Amino acid sequence: VEPGTNCLYFSWFPPSGLSATNIADPLMNPAVRTRYFVTATTEHGCLVKDSMDVLVEKTVIDMPNAFAPSGTNRVFKPAKRGIAQLKSFTIFNRWGNKVYSSANIDEGWDGTKDGKALPMGVYIYTIEAVTDSGETFTQQGNVTLIR
């Protein structure tokens, strides 16, 4: 949405993390918390100045510690806050055997392997992802499968 203004000329500072410094509404994607300053000018030379703080939170992947495929949350899958691309999401049984693997963050494990329901118990998961800034991170934990 274009900001409502009669200004024609814009100057943003600092330029780091901006898609453009001379438009009304640049995309802002700074690596760290940044205060941007803008000076806008009308065709008659009237100036207006403003600033905007952009807060940057680290990407976080939340995981439940239990799930019940027969209940309301039928699949166990990552929930992300921030921007990240999933490289792998793998689940192992207590003996270290892989029971599920995917690189699609929208898919999840339904508590089965090869179409057969796995027994109730604790399973281990590993997640490998890449943030939009290129930082690779891994997360490990366990989940209890409830039947």
Secondary structure by P-SEA (a helix, b strand, c coil): ccccccccbbbbccccccccccccccccccccbbbbbbbbbcccbbbbbbbbbbbbbcbbbbbbccccccccccbbbbbbccbbbbcbbbbbccccccccccccccbbbccccccccccbbbbbbbbbbccccbbbbbbbbbbbbcc
